[in-house]
Amino acid sequence: MTDKNETKDITYVTFEGKDYDIDKVTEKSKYYIKQMGYLQEEMTELQAAIERSKMSLDGYSSLLSEEITKKAE
């Protein structure tokens, strides 16, 4: 038995500016939402990897510049 005053936690997903109750969308929609979440996480990780690679490339470029300058002197 549930109390009339008891509230149920509702999870919403916002898509194209509109909120949808996750419990009321189709199973296919839930699958697509889950896949989109995984892809967003993957994109965040890939962006971090790109930033690390750029920093490493800049570091190696700086080291090469120092090394070439030493040889030229």
C-alpha positions as CSV (number, residue, x, y, z in Angstrom):
1,M,0.0,0.0,0.0
2,T,1.3,3.5,-0.9
3,D,0.7,6.6,1.0
4,K,-1.1,9.3,-0.9
5,N,1.5,11.9,0.1
6,E,4.4,9.6,-1.1
7,T,6.0,11.0,-4.2
8,K,7.7,8.9,-6.9
9,D,11.1,10.1,-8.2
10,I,10.7,10.8,-11.9
11,T,13.7,10.8,-14.2
12,Y,13.5,13.0,-17.2
13,V,15.5,13.2,-20.3
14,T,15.6,16.5,-22.2
15,F,15.7,16.1,-26.0
16,E,15.3,19.0,-28.5
17,G,14.3,21.3,-25.7
18,K,11.5,19.1,-24.3
19,D,11.5,17.0,-21.1
20,Y,10.4,13.4,-21.4
21,D,9.6,11.0,-18.5
22,I,12.0,8.2,-19.0
23,D,9.5,5.7,-17.7
24,K,7.0,6.6,-20.4
25,V,9.2,6.4,-23.5
26,T,9.5,3.2,-25.6
27,E,12.2,0.6,-25.0
28,K,13.8,1.7,-28.3
29,S,13.9,5.3,-27.1
30,K,15.6,4.1,-23.8
31,Y,18.1,2.2,-25.9
32,Y,18.9,5.3,-28.1
33,I,19.2,7.5,-25.0
34,K,21.6,5.0,-23.4
35,Q,23.7,4.9,-26.6
36,M,23.8,8.6,-26.8
37,G,25.0,8.8,-23.2
38,Y,27.8,6.4,-24.0
39,L,28.8,8.4,-27.1
40,Q,28.8,11.6,-25.1
41,E,31.2,10.0,-22.6
42,E,33.4,8.6,-25.3
43,M,33.5,12.0,-27.0
44,T,34.6,13.6,-23.7
45,E,37.4,11.1,-23.3
46,L,38.5,11.5,-26.9
47,Q,38.6,15.3,-26.5
48,A,40.8,14.9,-23.5
49,A,43.1,12.5,-25.4
50,I,43.3,15.1,-28.2
51,E,44.2,17.8,-25.7
52,R,46.9,15.5,-24.2
53,S,48.3,14.8,-27.7
54,K,48.4,18.5,-28.6
55,M,50.3,19.3,-25.3
56,S,52.7,16.4,-26.0
57,L,53.3,17.6,-29.6
58,D,53.9,21.1,-28.4
59,G,56.4,19.8,-25.8
60,Y,58.3,17.8,-28.4
61,S,58.3,20.7,-30.7
62,S,59.8,22.9,-28.0
63,L,62.5,20.2,-27.2
64,L,63.3,19.9,-30.9
65,S,63.6,23.7,-31.2
66,E,66.1,23.7,-28.2
67,E,68.1,20.9,-29.6
68,I,68.3,22.3,-33.1
69,T,69.3,25.7,-31.7
70,K,72.2,24.0,-29.7
71,K,73.5,22.3,-32.8
72,A,73.4,25.5,-34.8
73,E,75.4,27.5,-32.2
